[in-house]
Amino acid sequence: MVWSRRLLAVLVGLALFTISCSGDDGDTGSSDSTESETGSTDASSSTGQATTTTAAPTTSEAATGSSDAGTDDSAGDETAADTVSVELGEWFVDMPTTLDAGTISFSLSNAGENPHAFAVVKGTSYEELPQLDNGAVDTDALGADFLGSTDDNVAPGGTGEVTFDLEPGDYVFFCPIQFGPNSHAAAGQVLSVTVG
């Protein structure tokens, strides 16, 4: 009985060794492939609290170990988005007030003590936008002039990214968070920007 268990353990070990050796076709090995796939899972999870609209690498892209991190193969021939740094906090949106038209990736960082979000609408100023009773921007009343926002809030000290395709014109960037009689936009977390 003891010998049959030992023999079974040896046979299983030999079978596993044979399988792992037979899969070596000049690749870096199955353990490296597993690490790459695990890395892909980590890369696709959100590092900040805001949603990114740029594509994360697929498992096969991560497994190839491509060093071409700046290239988004899933976008085909599209031009890579420009990146604009945005700092959010109580009660401000800090970023350039003039931007070039096109696809822009906004790299968000929350320097405040409260969660913040990032939204954009077509318009010349916050004061001219339709507002709710608490001073929040009434995005439903804007219709197509509301271009979107982060899906999630950016936590204090957190980061995130969101991408918009902006045509030439005037825009208002703001924090859409509101609760009860309060809104971050009414507290001053708004910024008018010209895109040319």
Backbone as a printed PyTorch tensor [residue, N CA C, xyz], in Angstrom:
tensor([[[  0.8250,  -1.1950,   0.0000],
         [  0.0000,   0.0000,   0.0000],
         [  0.8640,   1.2510,   0.0000]],

        [[  1.9000,   1.2780,   0.8640],
         [  2.8070,   2.4180,   0.9280],
         [  3.5600,   2.5480,  -0.3850]],

        [[  4.0150,   1.3940,  -0.9480],
         [  4.7490,   1.4450,  -2.2120],
         [  3.8730,   1.9470,  -3.3400]],

        [[  2.5820,   1.5800,  -3.3670],
         [  1.7100,   2.0280,  -4.4640],
         [  1.4830,   3.5360,  -4.3830]],

        [[  1.4250,   4.0980,  -3.1770],
         [  1.2780,   5.5560,  -3.0290],
         [  2.5420,   6.2700,  -3.5010]],

        [[  3.6930,   5.7130,  -3.1340],
         [  4.9490,   6.3290,  -3.5570],
         [  5.1100,   6.2510,  -5.0730]],

        [[  4.7450,   5.1140,  -5.6340],
         [  4.8380,   4.9480,  -7.0740],
         [  3.9080,   5.9340,  -7.7830]],

        [[  2.7040,   6.1180,  -7.2640],
         [  1.7430,   7.0630,  -7.8390],
         [  2.2920,   8.4820,  -7.7570]],

        [[  2.8950,   8.8630,  -6.6310],
         [  3.4580,  10.2070,  -6.4640],
         [  4.5900,  10.4370,  -7.4540]],

        [[  5.4470,   9.4140,  -7.6680],
         [  6.5540,   9.5380,  -8.6080],
         [  6.0230,   9.6950, -10.0310]],

        [[  5.0070,   8.9080, -10.3860],
         [  4.4350,   8.9820, -11.7320],
         [  3.7850,  10.3420, -11.9820]],

        [[  3.0680,  10.8700, -11.0020],
         [  2.4390,  12.1900, -11.1490],
         [  3.5070,  13.2610, -11.3040]],

        [[  4.5510,  13.1970, -10.4820],
         [  5.6490,  14.1700, -10.5900],
         [  6.3310,  14.0980, -11.9450]],

        [[  6.5780,  12.8800, -12.4300],
         [  7.2070,  12.6970, -13.7350],
         [  6.3150,  13.2360, -14.8470]],

        [[  5.0140,  13.0070, -14.7490],
         [  4.0770,  13.5060, -15.7690],
         [  4.0690,  15.0310, -15.7900]],

        [[  4.0610,  15.6710, -14.6230],
         [  4.0790,  17.1370, -14.5610],
         [  5.3770,  17.6890, -15.1280]],

        [[  6.5060,  17.0280, -14.8170],
         [  7.7970,  17.4720, -15.3480],
         [  7.8160,  17.3630, -16.8720]],

        [[  7.2870,  16.2640, -17.4040],
         [  7.2570,  16.0430, -18.8480],
         [  6.3840,  17.0800, -19.5290]],

        [[  5.2320,  17.3930, -18.9460],
         [  4.3340,  18.3930, -19.5300],
         [  4.9830,  19.7570, -19.5450]],

        [[  5.6430,  20.1370, -18.4510],
         [  6.2550,  21.4730, -18.4030],
         [  7.4270,  21.5780, -19.3650]],

        [[  8.1590,  20.5030, -19.5760],
         [  9.2870,  20.5330, -20.5140],
         [  8.8020,  20.5290, -21.9490]],

        [[  7.7370,  19.7960, -22.2400],
         [  7.2720,  19.6940, -23.6210],
         [  6.6680,  20.9980, -24.1080]],

        [[  6.2690,  21.8940, -23.2190],
         [  5.6880,  23.1740, -23.6360],
         [  6.7340,  24.1990, -23.9590]],

        [[  8.0340,  23.8890, -23.8450],
         [  9.1040,  24.8620, -24.0690],
         [  9.4920,  24.8640, -25.5350]],

        [[  8.9670,  25.8450, -26.3100],
         [  9.2970,  25.9870, -27.7220],
         [ 10.1510,  27.2170, -27.9330]],

        [[ 11.0170,  27.5070, -26.9800],
         [ 11.8260,  28.7050, -27.0990],
         [ 11.1780,  29.8850, -26.4020]],

        [[  9.9900,  29.6930, -25.8230],
         [  9.3550,  30.7610, -25.0590],
         [ 10.1230,  30.9420, -23.7680]],

        [[  9.6790,  31.9230, -22.9820],
         [ 10.3520,  32.1690, -21.7130],
         [  9.9230,  31.1770, -20.6490]],

        [[  8.9680,  30.2810, -20.9570],
         [  8.5470,  29.2660, -20.0020],
         [  7.1530,  29.5490, -19.5180]],

        [[  6.4840,  28.5050, -19.0250],
         [  5.1050,  28.6670, -18.6110],
         [  4.9800,  29.5450, -17.3860]],

        [[  5.9770,  29.5600, -16.4990],
         [  5.8590,  30.4070, -15.3140],
         [  5.9390,  31.8700, -15.6950]],

        [[  6.7600,  32.2360, -16.7120],
         [  6.8180,  33.6200, -17.1580],
         [  5.5100,  34.0290, -17.7970]],

        [[  4.9020,  33.1060, -18.5860],
         [  3.6330,  33.4120, -19.2170],
         [  2.5700,  33.6680, -18.1660]],

        [[  2.5690,  32.8760, -17.0910],
         [  1.5990,  33.0780, -16.0220],
         [  1.8000,  34.4290, -15.3750]],

        [[  3.0640,  34.8280, -15.1530],
         [  3.3140,  36.1350, -14.5630],
         [  2.8300,  37.2360, -15.4800]],

        [[  3.0180,  37.1040, -16.7990],
         [  2.5660,  38.1220, -17.7310],
         [  1.0570,  38.2270, -17.7160]],

        [[  0.3790,  37.0630, -17.6730],
         [ -1.0710,  37.1060, -17.6420],
         [ -1.5530,  37.7290, -16.3440]],

        [[ -0.8950,  37.4470, -15.2460],
         [ -1.2630,  38.0690, -13.9760],
         [ -1.0330,  39.5570, -14.0500]],

        [[  0.0650,  39.9700, -14.6720],
         [  0.3370,  41.3910, -14.8390],
         [ -0.7440,  42.0670, -15.6520]],

        [[ -1.2790,  41.3560, -16.6560],
         [ -2.3400,  41.9230, -17.4710],
         [ -3.5760,  42.1730, -16.6380]],

        [[ -3.9010,  41.2420, -15.7400],
         [ -5.0580,  41.4320, -14.8810],
         [ -4.8720,  42.6610, -14.0130]],

        [[ -3.6560,  42.8190, -13.4560],
         [ -3.3980,  43.9910, -12.6280],
         [ -3.4830,  45.2610, -13.4500]],

        [[ -3.0040,  45.2310, -14.7000],
         [ -3.0070,  46.4250, -15.5320],
         [ -4.4090,  46.8350, -15.9110]],

        [[ -5.3240,  45.8700, -16.0260],
         [ -6.6690,  46.2180, -16.4440],
         [ -7.5310,  46.6780, -15.2860]],

        [[ -7.0870,  46.4680, -14.0510],
         [ -7.8730,  46.9640, -12.9310],
         [ -7.5730,  48.4320, -12.7420]],

        [[ -8.5250,  49.1570, -12.1770],
         [ -8.3860,  50.6060, -12.0430],
         [ -7.3880,  50.9420, -10.9520]],

        [[ -6.3610,  51.7290, -11.2890],
         [ -5.3870,  52.1440, -10.2930],
         [ -5.8910,  53.3440,  -9.5200]],

        [[ -6.8240,  54.0600, -10.0680],
         [ -7.4310,  55.1810,  -9.3760],
         [ -8.8970,  54.8990,  -9.2040]],

        [[ -9.6620,  55.9090,  -8.9010],
         [-11.0790,  55.7130,  -8.7080],
         [-11.8820,  56.1010,  -9.9360]],

        [[-11.2600,  56.7500, -10.8840],
         [-11.9810,  57.1920, -12.0710],
         [-11.8030,  56.1900, -13.2020]],

        [[-12.7810,  56.1330, -14.0580],
         [-12.7510,  55.1950, -15.1620],
         [-11.8890,  55.7300, -16.2920]],

        [[-11.1730,  54.8380, -16.9080],
         [-10.3880,  55.2090, -18.0740],
         [-11.1050,  54.7250, -19.3120]],

        [[-11.0590,  55.5060, -20.3690],
         [-11.7000,  55.0910, -21.5990],
         [-10.6880,  54.5900, -22.6160]],

        [[ -9.4090,  54.5320, -22.2350],
         [ -8.4150,  53.9650, -23.1360],
         [ -8.3520,  52.4610, -22.8970]],

        [[ -8.0520,  51.7180, -23.9490],
         [ -8.0810,  50.2660, -23.8550],
         [ -6.8810,  49.7450, -23.0780]],

        [[ -7.1440,  48.8010, -22.1760],
         [ -6.0670,  48.1150, -21.4570],
         [ -5.5480,  47.0000, -22.3620]],

        [[ -4.2850,  46.6090, -22.1950],
         [ -3.7680,  45.5430, -23.0540],
         [ -4.4940,  44.2300, -22.7960]],

        [[ -4.6840,  43.4550, -23.8500],
         [ -5.2990,  42.1480, -23.6780],
         [ -4.2710,  41.2040, -23.0800]],

        [[ -4.7230,  40.0510, -22.6410],
         [ -3.8100,  39.0760, -22.0590],
         [ -2.7250,  38.6890, -23.0520]],

        [[ -3.0900,  38.5290, -24.3250],
         [ -2.0870,  38.1350, -25.3140],
         [ -1.0810,  39.2470, -25.5390]],

        [[ -1.5120,  40.5280, -25.4940],
         [ -0.5650,  41.6330, -25.6540],
         [  0.4010,  41.6740, -24.4730]],

        [[ -0.1170,  41.4690, -23.2650],
         [  0.7420,  41.5120, -22.0840],
         [  1.7160,  40.3370, -22.1040]],

        [[  1.2700,  39.1760, -22.6050],
         [  2.1170,  37.9880, -22.6020],
         [  3.2750,  38.1200, -23.5840]],

        [[  3.1250,  38.9510, -24.6150],
         [  4.2150,  39.1110, -25.5690],
         [  5.3340,  39.9530, -25.0000]],

        [[  5.0560,  40.6790, -23.9160],
         [  6.0830,  41.4910, -23.3000],
         [  6.4550,  42.6820, -24.1600]],

        [[  5.5150,  43.1850, -24.9390],
         [  5.7950,  44.3100, -25.8240],
         [  6.2270,  45.5200, -25.0250]],

        [[  7.3160,  46.1630, -25.4530],
         [  7.7870,  47.3510, -24.7720],
         [  7.1980,  48.6020, -25.3950]],

        [[  6.2460,  48.4420, -26.3190],
         [  5.6350,  49.5650, -27.0070],
         [  4.4340,  50.0630, -26.2220]],

        [[  4.6600,  50.5000, -24.9620],
         [  3.5730,  50.8810, -24.0660],
         [  2.8020,  52.0750, -24.5830]],

        [[  3.4020,  52.9580, -25.3680],
         [  2.7240,  54.1500, -25.8480],
         [  1.8280,  53.8980, -27.0430]],

        [[  1.8320,  52.7000, -27.6040],
         [  1.0430,  52.3960, -28.7810],
         [ -0.1980,  51.6320, -28.3800]],

        [[ -1.3590,  52.0980, -28.8550],
         [ -2.6190,  51.4110, -28.5910],
         [ -3.0180,  50.6860, -29.8720]],

        [[ -2.6310,  49.3860, -29.9830],
         [ -2.8970,  48.6190, -31.1900],
         [ -4.3860,  48.4800, -31.4540]],

        [[ -5.2150,  48.5230, -30.4060],
         [ -6.6490,  48.3470, -30.5870],
         [ -7.2710,  49.5460, -31.2680]],

        [[ -6.5700,  50.6870, -31.3250],
         [ -7.1190,  51.8880, -31.9340],
         [ -6.8600,  51.9350, -33.4290]],

        [[ -6.1280,  50.9920, -33.9740],
         [ -5.8450,  50.9800, -35.4060],
         [ -4.9390,  52.1310, -35.7760]],

        [[ -5.3690,  52.9190, -36.7850],
         [ -4.5530,  54.0180, -37.2790],
         [ -4.8420,  55.3310, -36.5840]],

        [[ -5.6630,  55.3390, -35.5320],
         [ -5.9940,  56.5830, -34.8510],
         [ -4.7520,  57.1910, -34.2150]],

        [[ -4.7420,  58.5170, -34.1500],
         [ -3.6520,  59.2300, -33.5100],
         [ -3.7940,  59.0990, -32.0030]],

        [[ -2.6810,  58.9270, -31.3100],
         [ -2.7130,  58.8120, -29.8550],
         [ -3.2380,  60.1080, -29.2550]],

        [[ -3.9620,  59.9860, -28.1530],
         [ -4.5540,  61.1460, -27.4900],
         [ -3.4810,  61.9780, -26.8080]],

        [[ -3.6610,  63.3200, -26.8480],
         [ -2.8240,  64.1980, -26.0510],
         [ -3.2230,  64.0070, -24.6000]],

        [[ -2.2890,  64.2290, -23.6830],
         [ -2.5940,  64.0790, -22.2640],
         [ -2.5020,  65.4280, -21.5690]],

        [[ -3.5180,  65.7370, -20.7720],
         [ -3.5680,  66.9760, -20.0000],
         [ -3.6920,  66.5970, -18.5290]],

        [[ -2.8150,  67.1450, -17.7000],
         [ -2.8810,  66.8940, -16.2510],
         [ -3.9290,  67.7970, -15.6210]],

        [[ -4.7480,  67.2000, -14.7480],
         [ -5.8170,  67.9350, -14.0630],
         [ -5.7080,  67.6550, -12.5740]],

        [[ -5.6790,  68.7180, -11.7760],
         [ -5.6950,  68.5670, -10.3220],
         [ -7.0510,  69.0200,  -9.8100]],

        [[ -7.6760,  68.1810,  -8.9960],
         [ -8.9780,  68.4690,  -8.4020],
         [ -8.8090,  68.6670,  -6.9040]],

        [[ -9.6320,  69.5180,  -6.3280],
         [ -9.5760,  69.7380,  -4.8840],
         [-10.6780,  70.6700,  -4.4380]],

        [[-10.6480,  71.0390,  -3.1820],
         [-11.6580,  71.9300,  -2.6240],
         [-11.2880,  73.3790,  -2.9200]],

        [[-12.0070,  74.0160,  -3.6500],
         [-13.0570,  73.7470,  -4.6200],
         [-12.5600,  74.2790,  -5.9310]],

        [[-11.7540,  73.5160,  -6.6150],
         [-11.1130,  73.9710,  -7.8410],
         [-10.9080,  72.8270,  -8.8240]],

        [[-10.7400,  73.2410, -10.0970],
         [-10.2900,  72.3750, -11.1810],
         [ -9.0810,  73.0990, -11.7610]],

        [[ -7.8900,  72.5470, -11.6030],
         [ -6.6670,  73.1970, -12.0480],
         [ -6.1100,  72.4760, -13.2710]],

        [[ -6.1510,  73.1730, -14.4160],
         [ -5.6510,  72.6640, -15.6840],
         [ -5.5290,  73.8420, -16.6330]],

        [[ -4.9000,  73.6670, -17.8040],
         [ -4.8150,  74.7700, -18.7630],
         [ -6.2130,  75.2210, -19.2050]],

        [[ -6.3540,  76.5280, -19.4910],
         [ -7.6480,  77.0620, -19.9230],
         [ -7.7560,  77.1750, -21.4390]],

        [[ -6.7040,  76.7860, -22.1520],
         [ -6.7710,  76.6820, -23.6110],
         [ -6.1740,  75.3350, -24.0170]],

        [[ -6.8830,  74.6450, -24.9100],
         [ -6.4570,  73.3180, -25.3600],
         [ -6.6000,  73.2260, -26.8710]],

        [[ -5.8340,  72.3340, -27.4720],
         [ -5.9880,  72.0550, -28.8940],
         [ -7.1200,  71.0450, -29.0830]],

        [[ -7.8710,  71.2100, -30.1520],
         [ -8.9770,  70.2980, -30.4540],
         [ -8.4410,  68.9050, -30.7490]],

        [[ -9.2820,  67.9150, -30.5020],
         [ -8.9250,  66.5310, -30.7840],
         [ -9.2050,  65.6360, -29.6020]],

        [[ -8.6720,  64.4430, -29.6620],
         [ -8.8550,  63.4770, -28.5840],
         [ -7.8690,  63.8010, -27.4700]],

        [[ -8.4100,  64.0430, -26.2850],
         [ -7.5810,  64.4440, -25.1530],
         [ -7.8260,  63.4910, -23.9910]],

        [[ -6.7420,  62.9830, -23.4530],
         [ -6.7970,  62.1250, -22.2730],
         [ -6.4800,  62.9980, -21.0640]],

        [[ -7.4100,  63.0680, -20.1270],
         [ -7.2310,  63.8850, -18.9300],
         [ -6.7350,  62.9970, -17.7950]],

        [[ -5.5280,  63.2870, -17.3180],
         [ -4.9160,  62.5460, -16.2170],
         [ -5.2800,  63.2690, -14.9230]],

        [[ -6.1250,  62.6480, -14.1170],
         [ -6.7060,  63.2890, -12.9390],
         [ -5.9490,  62.9300, -11.6670]],

        [[ -5.7990,  63.9160, -10.7790],
         [ -5.2700,  63.6420,  -9.4430],
         [ -6.0930,  64.4590,  -8.4530]],

        [[ -6.4320,  63.8330,  -7.3490],
         [ -7.2420,  64.4910,  -6.3260],
         [ -6.3310,  64.9340,  -5.1890]],

        [[ -6.1130,  66.2560,  -5.0960],
         [ -5.2870,  66.8320,  -4.0350],
         [ -6.1290,  67.2280,  -2.8310]],

        [[ -7.4160,  66.9590,  -2.8880],
         [ -8.3180,  67.3830,  -1.8250],
         [ -8.5230,  66.3470,  -0.7440]],

        [[ -9.4040,  66.6950,   0.1760],
         [ -9.7350,  65.8030,   1.2940],
         [-11.0680,  65.1000,   1.0870]],

        [[-11.7470,  65.4030,  -0.0180],
         [-13.0350,  64.7980,  -0.3520],
         [-12.9270,  64.1120,  -1.7060]],

        [[-13.8080,  63.1470,  -1.9770],
         [-13.8520,  62.5730,  -3.3250],
         [-14.2660,  63.6500,  -4.3230]],

        [[-13.7500,  63.5530,  -5.5460],
         [-14.1380,  64.4750,  -6.6120],
         [-14.3190,  63.6860,  -7.8910]],

        [[-15.0250,  64.2950,  -8.8460],
         [-15.2230,  63.7020, -10.1640],
         [-14.9360,  64.7810, -11.2010]],

        [[-15.0280,  64.4210, -12.4680],
         [-14.6350,  65.3300, -13.5460],
         [-15.6320,  65.1920, -14.6790]],

        [[-16.2340,  66.3070, -15.0800],
         [-17.2340,  66.2910, -16.1490],
         [-16.9850,  67.4590, -17.0870]],

        [[-17.5290,  67.3450, -18.3130],
         [-17.3610,  68.4150, -19.2960],
         [-18.6670,  68.6400, -20.0530]],

        [[-18.9840,  69.9320, -20.2650],
         [-20.1550,  70.3270, -21.0460],
         [-19.7460,  71.4270, -22.0120]],

        [[-20.4920,  71.5620, -23.1140],
         [-20.2970,  72.6950, -24.0060],
         [-20.9680,  73.9010, -23.3520]],

        [[-20.2420,  75.0140, -23.2910],
         [-20.7930,  76.2370, -22.7120],
         [-19.6910,  77.2210, -22.4220]],

        [[-20.0660,  78.4690, -22.2100],
         [-19.0630,  79.5040, -21.9900],
         [-18.7350,  79.7170, -20.5230]],

        [[-19.7040,  79.4630, -19.6290],
         [-19.4340,  79.6520, -18.2020],
         [-20.4250,  78.8440, -17.3790]],

        [[-20.0460,  78.5650, -16.1580],
         [-20.9110,  77.8390, -15.2300],
         [-22.2210,  78.5970, -15.0130]],

        [[-22.1210,  79.9130, -14.8950],
         [-23.3070,  80.7350, -14.6000],
         [-24.3690,  80.6290, -15.6920]],

        [[-23.9650,  80.3610, -16.9310],
         [-24.9130,  80.2690, -18.0380],
         [-25.4930,  78.8630, -18.2230]],

        [[-25.0000,  77.8870, -17.4830],
         [-25.4840,  76.5130, -17.6170],
         [-26.7710,  76.3290, -16.8130]],

        [[-27.6480,  75.4250, -17.2630],
         [-28.8360,  75.1190, -16.4610],
         [-28.4110,  74.4550, -15.1480]],

        [[-29.0350,  74.8810, -14.0450],
         [-28.6410,  74.3850, -12.7230],
         [-29.8480,  73.8840, -11.9350]],

        [[-29.5680,  72.9510, -11.0530],
         [-30.5680,  72.4650, -10.1120],
         [-30.6370,  73.4320,  -8.9340]],

        [[-31.5800,  73.2140,  -8.0370],
         [-31.7460,  74.1040,  -6.8850],
         [-30.4950,  74.2090,  -6.0190]],

        [[-29.6940,  73.1450,  -5.9610],
         [-28.4830,  73.1700,  -5.1260],
         [-27.2580,  73.7120,  -5.8720]],

        [[-27.4420,  74.1930,  -7.1000],
         [-26.3380,  74.7590,  -7.8610],
         [-25.5810,  73.7520,  -8.7100]],

        [[-25.9510,  72.4860,  -8.6370],
         [-25.3120,  71.4780,  -9.4910],
         [-25.7390,  71.7080, -10.9330]],

        [[-24.8550,  71.3960, -11.8750],
         [-25.1840,  71.5220, -13.2870],
         [-26.2530,  70.4850, -13.6380]],

        [[-27.3200,  70.9280, -14.2670],
         [-28.4080,  70.0400, -14.6600],
         [-28.0330,  69.3790, -15.9820]],

        [[-27.3280,  68.2500, -15.8960],
         [-26.8230,  67.5770, -17.0950],
         [-27.9510,  67.0360, -17.9690]],

        [[-29.1000,  66.7010, -17.3760],
         [-30.2240,  66.2090, -18.1730],
         [-30.7620,  67.2980, -19.0920]],

        [[-30.8040,  68.5360, -18.6050],
         [-31.3040,  69.6530, -19.4090],
         [-30.3500,  70.0260, -20.5360]],

        [[-29.0720,  69.6300, -20.4310],
         [-28.0790,  69.9750, -21.4390],
         [-28.1970,  69.1290, -22.7050]],

        [[-28.7520,  67.9460, -22.5980],
         [-28.8630,  67.0720, -23.7560],
         [-27.4990,  66.7210, -24.3190]],

        [[-27.2960,  66.9460, -25.6280],
         [-26.0550,  66.5850, -26.3100],
         [-24.8850,  67.4820, -25.9120]],

        [[-25.1600,  68.6040, -25.2560],
         [-24.0660,  69.4800, -24.8140],
         [-23.3180,  68.9060, -23.6120]],

        [[-23.8990,  67.9270, -22.9420],
         [-23.1870,  67.2280, -21.8660],
         [-22.3800,  66.1110, -22.5100]],

        [[-21.0390,  66.2300, -22.4480],
         [-20.1690,  65.2650, -23.1240],
         [-19.8360,  64.0500, -22.2810]],

        [[-19.9700,  64.1600, -20.9580],
         [-19.7130,  63.0050, -20.1070],
         [-18.9030,  63.3540, -18.8840]],

        [[-18.6530,  62.3120, -18.0920],
         [-17.8900,  62.4760, -16.8550],
         [-17.2390,  61.1530, -16.4900]],

        [[-16.4050,  61.1980, -15.4710],
         [-15.8390,  59.9680, -14.9410],
         [-16.9870,  59.1140, -14.4140]],

        [[-16.8600,  57.8090, -14.5490],
         [-17.8970,  56.9090, -14.0360],
         [-17.8450,  56.8170, -12.5210]],

        [[-16.6580,  56.9470, -11.9630],
         [-16.4670,  56.8400, -10.5210],
         [-15.7830,  58.0930, -10.0010]],

        [[-15.9320,  58.3140,  -8.7070],
         [-15.2410,  59.4310,  -8.0740],
         [-13.7680,  59.0990,  -7.8860]],

        [[-12.9330,  60.1510,  -7.8670],
         [-11.5140,  59.9820,  -7.5810],
         [-11.3450,  60.2140,  -6.0770]],

        [[-10.8640,  59.2220,  -5.3750],
         [-10.7120,  59.2940,  -3.9250],
         [ -9.6190,  60.3040,  -3.5520]],

        [[ -9.6680,  60.8450,  -2.3380],
         [ -8.5950,  61.7500,  -1.8960],
         [ -7.2320,  61.0830,  -2.0600]],

        [[ -6.3100,  61.7820,  -2.7030],
         [ -4.9820,  61.2380,  -2.9710],
         [ -4.9410,  60.2860,  -4.1420]],

        [[ -6.0920,  60.0120,  -4.7530],
         [ -6.1690,  59.0540,  -5.8490],
         [ -5.9630,  59.6830,  -7.2120]],

        [[ -5.9020,  58.8370,  -8.2080],
         [ -5.7250,  59.2760,  -9.5830],
         [ -6.7250,  58.5620, -10.4720]],

        [[ -6.8700,  59.0680, -11.6630],
         [ -7.7500,  58.4380, -12.6390],
         [ -7.5040,  59.0450, -13.9990]],

        [[ -8.2390,  58.5850, -14.9820],
         [ -8.0810,  59.0750, -16.3410],
         [ -9.4000,  58.9540, -17.0750]],

        [[ -9.6870,  59.9460, -17.9140],
         [-10.8700,  59.9100, -18.7630],
         [-10.5060,  60.6230, -20.0620]],

        [[-11.0770,  60.1760, -21.1700],
         [-10.7350,  60.7200, -22.4810],
         [-11.9750,  61.2810, -23.1600]],

        [[-11.8240,  62.4790, -23.7460],
         [-12.9020,  63.1090, -24.5030],
         [-12.3650,  63.5550, -25.8580]],

        [[-13.2240,  63.5210, -26.8690],
         [-12.9000,  64.0540, -28.1840],
         [-13.5460,  65.4340, -28.2530]],

        [[-12.7370,  66.4940, -28.2480],
         [-13.2570,  67.8520, -28.1610],
         [-13.0680,  68.6000, -29.4780]],

        [[-14.1500,  69.1610, -29.9920],
         [-14.1140,  70.0140, -31.1640],
         [-13.8050,  71.4440, -30.7200]],

        [[-13.3900,  72.3120, -31.6310],
         [-13.1660,  73.7100, -31.2410],
         [-14.4360,  74.3240, -30.6500]],

        [[-14.2540,  75.1090, -29.6010],
         [-15.3920,  75.7520, -28.9530],
         [-15.1130,  76.0340, -27.4960]],

        [[-16.1550,  76.4420, -26.7820],
         [-16.0540,  76.7510, -25.3570],
         [-16.6610,  75.6170, -24.5360]],

        [[-15.9900,  75.3050, -23.4310],
         [-16.4110,  74.2050, -22.5690],
         [-16.3120,  74.6190, -21.1100]],

        [[-17.0920,  73.9360, -20.2780],
         [-16.9830,  74.1090, -18.8360],
         [-16.6610,  72.7400, -18.2490]],

        [[-15.5700,  72.6770, -17.5000],
         [-15.1850,  71.4680, -16.7750],
         [-15.5720,  71.6770, -15.3190]],

        [[-16.1150,  70.6480, -14.6820],
         [-16.6130,  70.8290, -13.3170],
         [-16.6900,  69.4920, -12.5940]],

        [[-16.8720,  69.5790, -11.2850],
         [-17.1170,  68.3860, -10.4800],
         [-18.6230,  68.2140, -10.3470]],

        [[-19.1760,  67.0880, -10.7830],
         [-20.6190,  66.8910, -10.7580],
         [-21.1770,  66.3550,  -9.4340]],

        [[-20.3320,  66.2140,  -8.4120],
         [-20.8140,  65.6450,  -7.1510],
         [-21.7780,  66.6200,  -6.4740]],

        [[-22.8920,  66.0770,  -6.0220],
         [-23.8990,  66.8550,  -5.3020],
         [-24.5750,  65.9580,  -4.2790]],

        [[-25.0490,  66.5590,  -3.2210],
         [-25.7970,  65.8180,  -2.2110],
         [-26.5990,  66.8360,  -1.4050]],

        [[-27.8910,  66.5560,  -1.2740],
         [-28.7640,  67.4700,  -0.5300],
         [-28.6720,  68.8800,  -1.0910]],

        [[-28.4820,  69.8590,  -0.2220],
         [-28.4160,  71.2510,  -0.6800],
         [-27.0340,  71.6540,  -1.2000]],

        [[-26.1000,  70.7340,  -1.2520],
         [-24.7190,  71.0520,  -1.6210],
         [-24.3470,  70.5170,  -2.9970]],

        [[-23.4390,  71.2260,  -3.6480],
         [-22.8410,  70.7230,  -4.8860],
         [-21.4470,  71.3050,  -4.9990]],

        [[-20.5410,  70.4990,  -5.5140],
         [-19.1620,  70.9460,  -5.6620],
         [-19.0510,  72.0780,  -6.6880]],

        [[-19.8730,  72.0210,  -7.7420],
         [-19.8410,  73.0910,  -8.7460],
         [-20.2560,  74.4190,  -8.1240]],

        [[-21.3000,  74.4240,  -7.3320],
         [-21.7690,  75.6630,  -6.6920],
         [-20.7230,  76.2050,  -5.7210]],

        [[-19.9010,  75.3240,  -5.1470],
         [-18.8480,  75.7490,  -4.2280],
         [-17.6530,  76.3360,  -4.9760]],

        [[-17.6640,  76.2680,  -6.3130],
         [-16.5910,  76.8760,  -7.1000],
         [-15.7290,  75.9070,  -7.8670]],

        [[-16.0570,  74.6200,  -7.8630],
         [-15.2300,  73.6340,  -8.5710],
         [-15.6400,  73.5580, -10.0330]],

        [[-15.3680,  74.6630, -10.7480],
         [-15.6890,  74.8010, -12.1630],
         [-14.5450,  75.5270, -12.8610]],

        [[-14.4210,  75.3010, -14.1800],
         [-13.3820,  75.9950, -14.9500],
         [-13.8450,  76.1110, -16.3990]],

        [[-13.8090,  77.3290, -16.9420],
         [-14.1270,  77.5580, -18.3510],
         [-12.8640,  77.3900, -19.1830]],

        [[-12.9980,  76.6530, -20.2960],
         [-11.8530,  76.3180, -21.1430],
         [-12.2170,  76.5610, -22.6000]],

        [[-11.2740,  77.0970, -23.3600],
         [-11.4440,  77.2930, -24.7930],
         [-10.6170,  76.2590, -25.5460]],

        [[-11.2680,  75.5720, -26.4660],
         [-10.6050,  74.5760, -27.2930],
         [-10.5190,  75.1180, -28.7160]],

        [[ -9.3080,  75.1640, -29.2750],
         [ -9.1270,  75.7420, -30.6070],
         [ -8.5050,  74.7890, -31.5840]]])
